[in-house]
Amino acid sequence: MKRILILGASGFIGNALYKELCSYFDTHGTYHTENDFFSENHQFHHFDMETENIDILLENLRPDVIISSLRGDFDSQISVHFSIINHILKYDSRLIFISSANVFDAFTNFPSYEYDKTLSQSIYGRFKIKIENALLRLPNHNYNIVRLPMVFGNASPRIKQMKTILDLGEPLEVFPNVVINATEILKVTQQIHYIINRNKQGVFHLGSTDLTHQKDFIEELCEALGYDNPLFKNVYDSNYDRFLAVLPKDNKLPANLKVNIHHVIEASTKR
């Protein structure tokens, strides 16, 4: 049985991955904030990347697959990932790095595919690129880069934030000229499960197969959530359509693991 370590297993994406994988693999996770539930579960390990060295945990567990869904200080994250790279080369294990569509946010004319050049104007995007570039120098079987667009879901932070703003009667910021794709958390966990099971190599784009304008998407979400007349604040950062979407071309998944915008809305608004 493969041993899997999820870094950031107390977060939204990490915890959903833990729930998906724990029945099939010897799955461990890290958490940062003290929590009785996690501290009493022997599969969870406290880890503070700003004060602790990841090497001790990796040596004790010797995971076959490490999934990184860490959040927090960028410099600390970079240091952790370089330690992980040394570990996976030593033990010939594997890192699945959860990255973002923001690694392409400087390109605005087209959607982005797996092996397109990365270029970002944002601090967040450049941070992700730095770790991606280190992984791309490794042998193919030692890593996966999984790029995600915005991730939604019934209990996702994005949906909770939207509801809070709408319930307060505040306007939601929308971007009429931004073309996006999106995904939902349960499909993401199934897709990563498949990548692990089949020992897939390389870079994966796990967004919906179709694109939509961000404002249209948010309007549909609001309607499906039961908000009749939500307030919107239109933000125009360009006179033309700007793309921030990640689509698969080289590493496509089976039909049952693909997702479209309609499915994302449906899964995010189930009562």
Secondary structure, DSSP 8 states (H G I E B T S, - for coil): --EEEEETTTSHHHHHHHHHHTTTSEEEEEE-S--HHHHH-TTEEE--TTTS-HHHHHHHH--SEEEE---S-HHHHHHHHHHHHHHHHHHT-EEEEEEEGGGGTT--SS-B-TTS----SSHHHHHHHHHHHHHHTS-GGGEEEEEE-EEE-TT-HHHHHHHHHHHTT--EEE-TTEEE-EEEHHHHHHHHHHHHHTT--EEEE-S-SS-EEHHHHHHHHHHHHT-SS--EEE--S-SS-EEE-B--SSS---GGG---HHHHHHHHS--
